[in-house]
Amino acid sequence: MKTQNRIPVNAYRPSGFMGRYCELVRREMIPYQYKVLCDEAEDAEKSHVVANFENAGRTLRGEDGGDGFYGMVFQDSDAAKWIEAAAYSLALHPDRELEERADRLIGLIAAAQDKDGYLNTRFTITDREKRWTNLLEGHELYCSGHMMEAACAYFEATGKRTLLEVMERNAEHIYRRFITENTPGYPGHPEIELALMKMYRTTGNAHCLELAGHFINCRGADPEYYEKEKAARDWYVWGNNPCDHDYQQSGRPVREQSDAAGHAVRAVYLYTGMADLASETEDKELFAACRRLWESIVNRRMYVTGGIGSTVQGEAFSADYDLPSDTAYSETCAAIGLMFFASRMLENDVDGEYGDIMERAFYNTVLAGFQLDGKRFFYVNPLEAVPGISGVTQTRRHVLITRPKWYACACCPPNAARLISSVGQYAYGEKGDTAYCHMFAPGEVTFSNGIKLTCETGYPYGFEICYTVSGNGRLAVRIPSWSGKYSVNKNGTETDCELIKGYVYINASDGDRINISLDGTPRFVYASEKVPALSGKAALCRGPLVYCFEGADNGGDVLSLSADTKGEIRPLGFDEGLLGGTEMIAVQGYKREPQKELYSMNAPKKTPVTLYAVPYSLWGNRGENQMRVWMDTE
C-alpha cells in the first residue's frame, strides 16, 4: 500500500541551493541541449536527433527521407528527455520561446508516428520490416518509455495533449502486440515499465498498468528468450551477447532475483518499475524482491558518492565490494536511476535510509555529472583521476579528467536536466494530512492536502532548516543517518518528537515555525575491510557532501598526501567566489618527499602540511589536475 505520493510538477518553487541549479538548467542546459539536438552547437558531438524525426516524417509521407538516420539506435530518447526537462522548467517558469520550441519538436514527433501507433525513427527510416525483431538491442520499448514520460510531464505542466495522445496510441500499439497478440518478449533495456506506470496514473488507462505488470512479470521467465530471438533473425546485431543473462537481468524471474547485476542503468530502471508496481498493486512479494536488490546495492555495490556500476565492461555492477576508485565507471545516469529507485521505495515504506541514499547520489554523483556552466558533461564519475594515466591508458580510457561538450551516446546530459528540474518530486511527498520532507530543499512547496511550506536553509553547507507552515497537518522530516545529533524547535521551544524509521513527525498548525538543527561536524568515513582498494584509506565528508582533494588546491599533487584522521578538521567558511559558491575544508596531514627511483629501500620523509578539500561534485572545473576522494591515513 502506498505510504506517500509524489507532489505535482508545479508544487515546488525552488530557492537557495536548489534554485541555483534549477536556474542553471533553465538558463543554460536546456537551451544548449536544444542546440545540440538541432546540430547547432559548435564543437559538440553531432546529434541529428531533430533531423531524424524530420526524416522519419518525410519517409511516412512518401517523400525523400532526407539524409536518413544518424546516431545511436536509441537517439530518439534524447529528444524525450529534453522535452521532459523543458516541461518541468515550464511548470515553474512560463517561457513562450521554450514552449514554442517544445511544441515544434512535439509536432515533428507526431508526424513521425506511423498510422498503427508505432514510433521509432531508426526503424521507420531504415529497416522498416525489422521492427520488433531485436528487442535486446533495438531499444524500441526504451525509446517509447522515455517518450511516455515526456508526454506525461508536458501534459501536467502545460495541459497540452498532443504528445500524450501520440503516446497513448503508441501504448495501444504495444499492448496489441504483446498482450492481445501474445507476442513473446520483454525489453532489452528496461525503462518502459516505470513509464507505463506514469502513463497509467496520468491517463487512467488500465492497459498501461497491465503492460507494466506484463513486462516485469515475464522478464526472466524464459531466460533464453534473447538467444531464441537472435536465432530467428537473419540480420546483423550490434554486439550484445544474448547469453549474458546477468547483463540484461534476465537469468530468472524478477521475484527470484537477489543480487544487483548487469548494466547498472538497466538494473535500477527495472527495479524502479518493480517498486512502483509493488506500491500500486500492494504486491508484497515484489516489494520483498526490491528490498533484497536494494540491500545488494547499498550494502555491497555502491560507492561512497552514491555512484553505482563499478566496471566499464558492460557499464555494470561487478562483484560485492569491488569498488575501485581509479577505474570506477559510476555512470551519471546510474546515480539518477538510483534516485528513481529510492523514491519509489519511499512510496512503499517511509524509511530514512531511502532518503539518505537519494541525497547521497544527488549531491555527489548527479551534480558531478555536469560543468558549472551547464555545457559540459561527465558520463563516467571516477573517485580518483591522474593526468597522463586517466583517459590515456587502456584500462582507464573511459576515465576523463575534463568534461566533453557532448557524447555520441548522450543519455546522461538530458537525464541530469530532467532530474534537477523535477527535484521537488524527490524532495517532498504527501499522503492524507502529512507532508513529507525527504530532502532539505529550500523554497516553497504547496501540497494538495492544504499544507504549504516555506523552507529556508543554507543546506548542504548550512545545517539549520526552518519551515514556516501555512495550514494544519503533520510534517514528517527525515533526520539523516550521518547527523550524530539533532534537535527540533517549534515556535521557539525545543520539542521532543518520536523518531520513526528516520523521520520525526511534528503536528503543525497555521503560522508555526519549525526549526531542525543537524550536526554539521566534518567527519572521516572508512570503508569495509572487504573493499580491497580502500584498505588504510578514509574519505572526508560533511553533511551529505563527499569531499575530494584536487591538485589545484594542494600544490598540484595529491598523490603524495596522507590525512591525519586524528588531527583538526576545519571548515573554512562559505566562499561565494570559489567554484560558484562553496566551502573548502582544511585537514591536517603529511606530504611525502618525492623519490628519484621507481622503487627504493629508503622510506620517504614526511612533512606536516595542511590538506585542502572541496566537494566532489565540483571537481574538474579548473582544468586538468589530480583528484582523489580516498586518502591514505596516518
VOGU-3710 file (C-alpha; in Angstrom, 3 decimals, decimal comma):
1> mktqnripvn> 0,000/0,000/0,000  1,312/3,450/-0,860  2,846/5,152/2,152  3,145/8,505/0,378  2,706/10,047/-3,062  4,695/12,337/-5,288  3,734/16,000/-5,457  2,662/17,647/-8,758  5,353/19,031/-11,052  4,438/22,642/-10,270
11> ayrpsgfmgr> 4,093/22,239/-6,491  7,689/23,166/-5,599  9,226/26,586/-6,218  12,958/26,287/-5,538  15,286/28,842/-3,995  18,750/28,757/-2,457  20,989/25,870/-3,470  18,257/24,035/-5,385  17,144/27,238/-7,064  20,663/27,894/-8,280
21> ycelvrremi> 20,848/24,536/-10,024  17,305/24,757/-11,402  18,208/28,165/-12,869  21,349/26,678/-14,411  19,210/24,061/-16,112  16,651/26,632/-17,262  19,052/29,298/-18,496  21,949/27,210/-19,800  21,413/23,459/-20,045  18,011/23,355/-21,741
31> pyqykvlcde> 18,865/25,972/-24,428  22,303/24,464/-25,013  20,949/20,929/-25,298  18,308/22,076/-27,776  21,086/23,463/-29,975  22,838/20,117/-29,760  19,671/18,240/-30,760  19,427/20,560/-33,763  23,150/20,160/-34,584  23,713/23,868/-33,970
41> aedaekshvv> 26,176/23,685/-31,047  29,742/24,490/-32,013  32,446/21,855/-31,478  29,940/19,373/-29,993  29,341/15,775/-30,993  26,755/15,574/-33,773  23,312/14,582/-32,505  20,936/14,685/-35,522  18,001/13,978/-33,189  15,648/16,609/-34,624
51> anfenagrtl> 16,673/15,741/-38,182  15,841/12,075/-37,505  12,245/12,998/-36,668  12,023/15,270/-39,726  13,328/12,477/-41,946  11,008/9,890/-40,423  8,032/12,173/-41,143  9,148/12,561/-44,737  9,526/8,809/-45,083  5,978/8,188/-43,817
61> rgedggdgfy> 4,603/10,794/-46,238  6,319/9,026/-49,129  8,788/11,854/-49,634  12,548/11,734/-49,868  13,872/10,647/-46,475  16,485/13,393/-46,331  19,886/12,278/-45,105  18,495/9,188/-43,393  19,014/8,129/-39,795  22,096/9,077/-37,830
71> gmvfqdsdaa> 23,195/8,159/-34,332  22,631/5,504/-31,724  19,627/3,259/-32,091  18,147/4,965/-29,017  18,733/8,503/-30,296  15,006/9,363/-30,012  15,247/9,184/-26,230  17,439/12,297/-26,112  14,545/14,338/-27,510  12,164/12,800/-24,975
81> kwieaaaysl> 14,356/13,644/-22,003  14,841/17,182/-23,289  11,072/17,671/-23,583  10,633/16,325/-20,073  13,230/18,748/-18,699  11,569/21,595/-20,605  8,178/20,600/-19,193  9,364/20,715/-15,593  11,018/24,066/-16,236  7,854/25,464/-17,840
91> alhpdrelee> 5,818/24,340/-14,852  7,897/26,692/-12,707  8,804/29,417/-15,201  6,426/30,072/-18,137  8,556/30,783/-21,189  6,854/31,335/-24,546  10,003/30,764/-26,592  10,833/27,492/-24,820  7,244/26,273/-25,114  7,212/27,075/-28,833
101> radrliglia> 10,433/25,082/-29,304  8,976/22,142/-27,432  5,709/22,349/-29,405  7,646/22,374/-32,659  9,610/19,293/-31,662  6,427/17,567/-30,498  4,879/18,341/-33,880  7,790/16,621/-35,620  7,415/13,620/-33,306  3,677/13,373/-34,015
111> aaqdkdgyln> 4,374/13,478/-37,758  6,913/10,650/-37,342  4,336/8,284/-35,832  3,096/5,503/-38,085  -0,651/5,102/-38,585  -0,629/1,933/-36,455  0,850/3,852/-33,490  4,453/2,722/-33,931  7,044/5,387/-33,155  10,778/4,967/-33,676
121> trftitdrek> 12,808/6,933/-36,210  15,504/4,276/-36,579  13,150/1,601/-37,828  10,860/3,988/-39,680  13,681/5,418/-41,781  15,746/2,220/-42,033  14,792/-1,478/-41,949  11,071/-0,892/-41,507  10,377/-4,596/-41,959  12,603/-5,406/-38,981
131> rwtnlleghe> 10,510/-3,638/-36,355  10,225/-5,560/-33,062  12,624/-8,306/-34,172  15,523/-7,278/-31,916  14,157/-6,364/-28,503  17,556/-6,997/-26,944  19,310/-4,214/-28,859  16,676/-2,316/-30,850  15,620/-0,138/-27,883  12,162/0,481/-29,345
141> lycsghmmea> 10,499/-0,054/-25,962  13,150/2,009/-24,211  12,557/4,971/-26,532  8,802/4,616/-26,146  9,208/4,655/-22,382  11,145/7,897/-22,342  8,662/9,500/-24,722  5,799/8,402/-22,456  7,486/10,088/-19,506  7,910/13,245/-21,566
151> acayfeatgk> 4,263/13,148/-22,640  3,023/12,875/-19,057  5,288/15,683/-17,844  4,386/18,020/-20,712  0,674/17,445/-20,221  0,913/18,043/-16,489  2,988/21,194/-16,995  1,090/22,773/-19,897  -2,222/20,955/-20,251  -1,378/20,215/-23,893
161> rtllevmern> -2,384/16,753/-25,057  -0,665/16,331/-28,449  2,290/14,272/-27,228  0,147/12,453/-24,664  -2,262/11,346/-27,398  0,681/10,247/-29,559  1,957/8,086/-26,727  -1,490/6,732/-25,864  -1,668/5,454/-29,443  1,845/4,078/-29,089
171> aehiyrrfit> 0,931/2,327/-25,829  -2,095/0,739/-27,502  0,118/-0,435/-30,380  2,465/-2,075/-27,874  -0,490/-3,533/-25,955  -1,866/-5,137/-29,106  1,461/-6,725/-29,945  2,455/-8,058/-26,546  -0,912/-8,634/-24,862  -3,635/-9,034/-27,493
181> entpgypghp> -1,443/-10,908/-29,979  0,564/-12,521/-27,155  3,903/-11,944/-28,877  6,710/-13,123/-26,575  9,468/-10,819/-25,411  10,482/-8,157/-22,931  12,626/-5,011/-23,155  16,361/-5,382/-23,612  16,795/-2,059/-21,814  14,176/-1,640/-19,073
191> eielalmkmy> 12,559/1,797/-18,847  9,097/1,434/-20,286  7,969/-0,338/-17,112  8,266/2,771/-14,956  6,983/4,959/-17,812  3,841/2,873/-18,201  3,142/3,404/-14,514  3,285/7,171/-15,125  1,002/6,800/-18,140  -1,450/4,808/-16,046
201> rttgnahcle> -1,607/7,478/-13,367  -1,862/10,294/-15,915  -4,471/8,766/-18,226  -6,197/6,149/-16,069  -5,770/3,658/-18,929  -5,684/0,210/-17,315  -3,855/-1,189/-20,360  -0,759/0,736/-19,238  -0,844/-0,858/-15,789  -1,363/-4,284/-17,330
211> laghfincrg> 1,531/-3,776/-19,750  3,872/-2,659/-16,971  2,997/-5,781/-14,980  3,403/-7,957/-18,053  6,916/-6,752/-18,881  8,012/-7,052/-15,253  6,477/-10,461/-14,650  7,589/-12,126/-17,871  11,193/-10,949/-17,555  13,419/-13,945/-16,919
221> adpeyyekek> 10,537/-16,412/-17,084  12,237/-17,638/-20,265  15,931/-16,847/-19,704  16,757/-17,994/-23,227  14,355/-15,601/-24,948  17,076/-13,332/-26,379  19,001/-16,320/-27,707  15,897/-17,530/-29,497  15,244/-14,039/-30,810  18,734/-13,811/-32,288
231> aardwyvwgn> 18,445/-17,248/-33,896  15,157/-16,240/-35,532  16,512/-13,195/-37,349  18,828/-13,183/-40,340  20,257/-9,700/-39,956  23,074/-8,006/-38,108  23,230/-7,247/-34,424  25,159/-4,572/-32,546  27,161/-6,930/-30,394  25,166/-7,586/-27,240
241> npcdhdyqqs> 25,565/-11,144/-26,042  22,101/-12,720/-25,778  23,527/-15,364/-23,448  24,685/-12,819/-20,870  21,664/-13,094/-18,608  23,227/-11,051/-15,818  23,857/-8,113/-18,145  20,160/-7,826/-19,017  18,724/-9,004/-15,654  17,015/-11,917/-17,402
251> grpvreqsda> 18,505/-15,031/-15,799  15,485/-15,658/-13,556  12,106/-14,065/-12,824  12,423/-10,734/-11,031  10,810/-12,079/-7,854  13,671/-14,557/-7,537  16,493/-12,071/-8,050  18,680/-11,118/-5,094  21,883/-9,530/-6,401  22,031/-6,287/-8,366
261> aghavravyl> 23,720/-7,398/-11,551  24,493/-6,373/-15,096  24,198/-2,988/-16,768  23,643/-0,623/-13,848  21,225/1,797/-15,528  19,085/-1,007/-16,916  19,031/-2,597/-13,473  17,858/0,414/-11,480  15,314/1,396/-14,133  13,900/-2,125/-13,834
271> ytgmadlase> 13,939/-2,023/-10,040  12,189/1,366/-10,130  9,399/-0,090/-12,224  9,156/-3,065/-9,881  8,906/-0,853/-6,794  6,345/1,381/-8,489  4,194/-1,591/-9,458  4,537/-3,071/-5,970  3,204/0,083/-4,330  0,337/0,420/-6,803
281> tedkelfaac> -0,814/-3,202/-6,556  0,251/-3,886/-2,950  2,424/-6,762/-4,168  4,397/-7,747/-1,071  6,382/-10,453/-2,852  7,538/-7,982/-5,492  8,475/-5,426/-2,837  10,469/-8,097/-0,970  12,488/-8,658/-4,152  13,028/-4,902/-4,435
291> rrlwesivnr> 14,252/-4,853/-0,868  16,787/-7,621/-1,500  18,086/-5,832/-4,579  18,238/-2,540/-2,695  20,335/-4,109/0,055  22,620/-5,671/-2,545  23,308/-2,223/-3,998  23,690/-0,026/-0,939  25,385/-2,535/1,359  27,830/-4,134/-1,061
301> rmyvtggigs> 27,950/-2,489/-4,517  27,733/1,303/-4,108  30,436/3,967/-3,979  30,576/6,416/-1,078  29,428/9,065/-3,590  26,211/7,172/-4,348  27,624/6,035/-7,691  26,861/2,527/-8,924  28,190/0,299/-11,671  31,890/-0,147/-10,963
311> tvqgeafsad> 33,163/-1,605/-14,222  33,481/-0,222/-17,740  32,860/-3,753/-19,015  29,152/-3,556/-19,720  28,750/-0,350/-17,646  27,833/-2,779/-14,944  27,820/-3,993/-11,403  30,681/-6,415/-10,913  31,016/-8,269/-7,597  30,404/-7,470/-3,961
321> ydlpsdtays> 32,928/-4,943/-2,589  34,622/-4,444/-5,973  34,717/-0,648/-5,836  37,986/0,624/-7,322  38,406/4,412/-7,341  40,633/4,967/-10,369  38,742/2,750/-12,822  35,244/3,437/-11,481  32,539/3,719/-14,104  29,749/5,129/-11,936
331> etcaaiglmf> 27,663/6,469/-14,816  25,719/9,660/-14,142  22,535/8,002/-15,432  23,004/5,151/-12,953  23,058/7,556/-9,988  19,931/9,212/-11,383  18,331/5,781/-11,685  19,280/5,016/-8,084  17,401/8,161/-7,066  14,384/6,917/-9,022
341> fasrmlendv> 14,591/3,575/-7,220  14,943/5,224/-3,807  11,956/7,492/-4,403  9,742/4,531/-5,359  10,915/2,557/-2,339  9,783/5,508/-0,221  6,345/5,099/-1,752  6,260/1,586/-0,336  7,859/2,315/3,018  8,726/5,706/4,543
351> dgeygdimer> 12,181/4,842/5,818  15,001/7,334/6,151  17,584/5,073/4,550  15,969/5,626/1,143  16,180/9,390/1,553  19,771/9,080/2,774  20,817/7,284/-0,399  18,737/9,581/-2,597  20,521/12,676/-1,304  23,921/10,967/-1,400
361> afyntvlagf> 23,511/10,205/-5,094  22,124/13,679/-5,835  24,622/15,893/-4,033  27,629/13,940/-5,224  27,476/11,871/-8,418  24,498/13,554/-10,126  25,810/17,078/-9,589  29,322/16,000/-10,592  27,868/14,958/-13,953  27,998/18,450/-15,433
371> qldgkrffyv> 30,199/21,531/-15,503  29,297/24,676/-13,585  28,472/26,381/-16,892  25,921/23,660/-17,733  27,509/22,947/-21,110  29,955/20,115/-20,435  29,194/16,707/-19,030  30,699/13,643/-17,396  29,377/10,232/-18,354  31,818/8,464/-16,018
381> npleavpgis> 32,433/9,624/-12,435  35,725/8,273/-11,016  36,865/8,797/-7,447  40,470/9,277/-8,494  41,949/10,877/-11,595  45,578/11,359/-12,653  46,613/13,301/-15,784  48,709/11,162/-18,093  47,054/7,944/-16,908  43,318/8,636/-16,619
391> gvtqtrrhvl> 41,782/8,835/-20,081  45,015/7,583/-21,628  45,825/4,008/-20,676  43,781/1,113/-21,980  42,281/0,261/-18,595  41,395/3,890/-17,803  40,464/5,321/-21,193  36,906/5,812/-20,004  38,039/7,955/-17,038  38,129/11,529/-18,314
401> itrpkwyaca> 39,634/14,457/-16,436  37,684/17,198/-18,229  34,036/17,092/-19,262  33,257/16,863/-23,004  30,602/19,086/-24,599  28,503/16,090/-25,705  28,654/12,386/-26,487  27,687/10,129/-29,351  25,842/8,208/-26,635  24,337/11,230/-24,882
411> ccppnaarli> 21,957/9,691/-22,372  23,407/11,497/-19,336  23,167/15,250/-20,167  19,381/15,417/-20,740  18,830/12,920/-17,935  20,544/15,281/-15,487  18,498/18,207/-16,804  15,167/16,460/-16,279  16,142/15,192/-12,824  17,180/18,593/-11,493
421> ssvgqyayge> 14,157/20,349/-12,993  11,896/17,896/-11,162  13,873/17,712/-7,899  10,841/18,780/-5,864  9,174/15,462/-6,629  12,044/13,693/-4,890  12,423/16,166/-2,037  8,765/16,169/-0,979  5,821/13,791/-0,763  2,358/13,718/0,761
431> kgdtaychmf> -0,417/11,495/1,973  -3,516/12,351/3,951  -2,735/15,217/6,298  1,021/14,551/6,268  3,658/16,481/4,310  6,883/14,506/3,890  10,273/16,231/3,670  12,727/13,701/2,242  15,433/16,182/1,211  16,127/19,667/2,542
441> apgevtfsng> 15,090/21,707/-0,490  14,759/25,467/0,097  11,813/27,250/-1,449  8,042/26,979/-1,319  6,035/23,784/-1,699  2,253/23,503/-1,865  0,635/20,176/-1,012  -2,796/19,082/-2,168  -3,819/18,481/1,457  -3,851/22,229/2,126
451> ikltcetgyp> -0,421/22,497/3,744  2,076/24,979/2,350  5,687/25,093/3,492  8,361/27,700/3,076  11,760/26,094/3,626  14,753/28,298/4,427  18,198/26,747/4,707  21,804/27,049/3,589  21,913/23,268/3,147  24,103/21,431/2,164
461> ygfeicytvs> 26,576/23,953/3,642  24,331/25,076/6,492  22,638/22,704/8,890  19,743/24,771/10,201  16,454/24,191/8,397  13,431/26,365/9,069  9,917/25,510/7,877  7,173/28,123/8,007  3,794/26,380/7,909  0,578/27,506/6,293
471> gngrlavrip> -2,400/25,242/7,023  -2,804/22,439/9,514  -1,469/18,895/9,497  1,698/16,902/10,165  5,248/17,256/8,981  7,399/14,161/8,566  11,021/15,285/8,291  13,899/12,927/7,583  16,804/13,094/10,009  19,891/11,974/8,055
481> swsgkysvnk> 21,729/8,999/9,497  25,017/10,936/9,297  23,742/13,520/11,787  25,023/12,315/15,159  22,669/14,632/16,989  19,714/16,808/16,069  17,047/18,983/17,646  13,535/20,075/16,736  12,321/23,512/17,762  8,705/24,615/17,343
491> ngtetdceli> 7,902/28,310/17,718  10,982/28,859/19,857  10,533/25,855/22,104  12,556/22,666/21,788  10,211/19,787/21,080  10,607/16,085/21,677  9,403/14,205/18,612  9,315/10,487/18,148  11,840/9,280/15,583  10,198/6,596/13,464
501> kgyvyinasd> 12,401/4,903/10,854  14,496/8,018/10,398  11,644/10,575/10,344  10,405/12,924/13,040  6,651/13,523/12,968  5,542/17,006/14,032  1,985/18,254/14,482  1,831/21,669/12,827  -0,671/24,499/12,738  -1,052/27,545/10,563
511> gdrinisldg> 1,762/30,027/11,232  4,084/27,607/13,016  7,830/27,936/12,549  9,662/24,666/12,884  13,448/24,565/13,078  15,538/21,444/12,554  19,165/21,578/13,682  21,526/18,939/12,308  25,086/18,022/13,178  27,372/19,513/10,529
521> tprfvyasek> 30,615/18,271/12,057  33,020/17,161/9,294  33,943/13,507/9,577  36,143/10,837/8,089  34,419/7,773/6,651  36,138/4,396/6,427  35,325/1,564/4,065  34,758/-2,056/4,985  37,907/-4,152/5,093  36,213/-6,234/2,391
531> vpalsgkaal> 36,847/-3,451/-0,166  40,432/-4,271/-1,196  41,061/-0,979/-2,982  40,342/1,103/0,129  42,412/-0,546/2,827  44,071/2,071/5,017  42,179/4,970/3,407  39,487/7,416/4,512  37,087/9,799/2,796  36,214/13,260/4,121
541> crgplvycfe> 32,514/14,107/4,397  30,384/16,884/5,786  26,624/16,607/5,826  25,553/14,922/2,580  28,677/16,040/0,741  31,640/13,837/-0,036  34,796/15,935/-0,384  37,779/15,377/-2,653  41,319/16,676/-2,834  42,356/18,355/-6,077
551> gadnggdvls> 45,790/19,346/-7,236  44,502/22,893/-7,800  44,290/23,380/-4,016  47,277/21,274/-2,981  50,295/22,413/-4,957  49,418/20,310/-7,975  49,994/17,000/-6,189  47,579/14,937/-4,101  49,186/11,527/-4,650  51,931/12,218/-2,096
561> lsadtkgeir> 49,484/13,353/0,592  48,092/11,496/3,578  45,497/12,659/6,090  45,853/12,710/9,859  42,446/11,389/10,869  43,047/12,416/14,495  44,008/15,951/13,581  41,903/19,065/13,271  39,267/19,277/10,538  38,490/22,926/9,838
571> plgfdegllg> 35,704/24,240/7,559  36,951/27,491/6,039  33,564/29,178/5,621  31,339/29,604/2,613  33,137/31,370/-0,235  30,906/32,913/-2,927  33,865/33,237/-5,276  35,020/29,622/-5,119  33,568/27,260/-7,707  30,270/29,095/-7,940
581> gtemiavqgy> 29,945/29,281/-4,147  31,131/26,505/-1,871  33,024/25,733/1,325  36,533/24,332/1,429  37,679/22,152/4,327  41,240/22,060/5,676  42,619/18,956/7,364  45,959/18,164/8,907  48,177/15,693/7,149  51,542/14,918/5,638
591> krepqkelys> 53,362/15,186/2,341  55,864/12,532/1,311  59,013/13,793/-0,368  59,409/12,581/-3,954  61,733/9,667/-4,692  64,037/9,718/-7,707  63,925/5,978/-8,233  60,881/3,946/-9,240  61,491/1,766/-6,176  63,640/2,483/-3,146
601> mnapkktpvt> 64,589/0,784/0,114  64,526/4,151/1,869  61,299/5,197/3,476  60,172/8,598/2,133  60,419/11,526/4,502  57,150/13,143/5,531  56,474/16,795/6,230  53,410/18,079/8,103  51,139/20,070/5,791  47,573/21,298/5,555
611> lyavpyslwg> 45,386/19,485/3,023  42,507/21,297/1,320  39,339/19,634/0,052  36,324/20,760/-1,997  33,009/18,989/-2,639  33,413/16,071/-5,036  30,541/17,377/-7,146  32,651/20,405/-8,114  35,841/18,650/-9,186  37,142/19,086/-12,716
621> nrgenqmrvw> 36,018/22,709/-13,079  39,537/24,189/-13,019  41,313/22,392/-15,816  43,248/19,142/-15,755  44,605/18,223/-12,361  44,870/15,319/-9,963  41,847/14,355/-7,885  41,393/11,840/-5,110  38,475/11,057/-2,759  40,013/8,277/-0,639
631> mdte> 43,197/9,440/1,065  45,919/7,435/2,761  45,703/7,875/6,522  48,093/8,336/9,409
//
